[in-house]
């Protein structure tokens, strides 16, 4: 399930999109925003039922999975031995951080290549009972950012004549209206137009979006401190 839906985008914009535009939102705009959110916070927050990751042993106490929050650990194997979760066993899971810590003073194996395998499920979902619901603020940021992409597309398309748009070389009979005027004045009357090109060139996530998403960024705990 996506972080937001066409319905969420429509509610943010207060408009009812046609089926063609709904398809564009579902297949292009929302996935683009989701990738931007994942790149910013450092992991894919969408739920996945089965994720397999392989690690090198490096004689540390912690392994950090690439996805979170962790819903369930299916299996952890080290040097072909299956490990068991729990304080009295082999490791403890910190689900929010995607962190596996060896119990007591034990460490993950000494330097070996690709000898630790973790299979697990992780991410947010409104449809999977075991998973946490998608945070409302994250869903809103997804819908709002996708909505801005919709507005940029509508701003440009609303200025065009019906039918196919061609360059002037291909068709100099169609009166399209690409609005590139920054300022216009007649006597004391002055007006400035919004630049559609600026809208199309804007960041997918703006600074306000990033401020909201900051709390979801991954933090890694090391002996030197906390690293994003």
MONORTA-V772448 format. One record per backbone hydrogen bond with DSSP energy under -0.5 kcal/mol. CO is the residue of the C=O (numbers start at 1). NH is the residue of the N-H. E is the energy in kcal/mol with one decimal. If there is no record, write none. Layout:
# MONORTA-V772448
CO/NH/E
CO/NH/E
This chain:
# MONORTA-V772448
5/9/-2.0
6/10/-2.7
7/11/-2.1
8/12/-2.0
9/13/-2.3
10/14/-2.2
10/15/-1.3
15/17/-0.6
18/22/-2.4
19/23/-1.9
20/24/-1.6
21/25/-2.3
22/26/-2.5
23/27/-2.8
24/28/-2.2
24/29/-1.9
25/30/-2.9
28/32/-1.9
29/33/-2.3
30/34/-2.8
31/35/-2.3
32/36/-1.8
33/37/-2.6
34/38/-2.7
35/39/-2.5
36/40/-1.9
37/41/-2.7
38/42/-1.6
38/43/-0.7
41/218/-2.1
43/45/-0.7
45/124/-3.4
48/122/-1.7
51/120/-2.4
53/118/-2.9
55/115/-0.8
55/116/-1.9
57/112/-1.4
60/108/-3.3
61/102/-2.4
63/65/-0.6
63/100/-2.8
69/123/-2.7
72/74/-0.6
72/121/-2.6
75/119/-2.7
76/83/-3.2
77/117/-2.4
78/81/-1.8
81/78/-2.7
84/90/-2.6
84/91/-1.2
86/89/-1.8
90/103/-2.2
91/86/-2.7
92/101/-2.6
93/95/-0.7
94/97/-0.6
94/98/-1.3
94/99/-1.9
95/70/-2.4
98/65/-3.4
99/94/-2.9
99/101/-0.5
100/63/-2.3
101/92/-2.5
103/106/-1.7
109/59/-2.8
112/57/-1.4
112/114/-0.5
115/79/-2.5
116/55/-3.1
117/77/-2.6
118/53/-2.6
119/74/-2.6
119/75/-1.8
120/51/-2.8
121/71/-2.6
121/72/-1.4
122/48/-2.6
124/47/-1.6
127/129/-0.7
128/131/-1.0
132/125/-2.7
135/139/-2.4
136/140/-2.3
137/141/-2.3
138/142/-2.2
139/143/-2.4
140/144/-3.0
141/145/-2.6
142/146/-2.2
143/147/-2.3
144/148/-1.8
145/149/-1.4
146/150/-1.9
147/151/-2.7
148/152/-2.2
149/153/-1.9
150/154/-2.9
151/155/-2.7
152/156/-1.5
153/157/-2.6
154/158/-2.5
156/159/-1.1
157/160/-1.4
159/177/-0.7
164/166/-0.5
167/171/-2.5
174/176/-1.4
177/179/-0.8
178/180/-0.9
179/196/-0.6
182/193/-1.2
184/191/-2.7
186/189/-2.1
189/186/-2.3
191/184/-2.7
194/196/-0.7
195/199/-1.8
196/200/-2.5
197/201/-1.3
199/202/-1.0
204/206/-0.5
206/210/-2.2
207/211/-2.1
208/212/-1.6
209/213/-2.0
210/214/-1.2
212/215/-0.6
213/216/-2.1
214/217/-1.5
220/222/-0.6
220/227/-2.7
222/225/-1.2
225/222/-3.1
227/220/-3.6
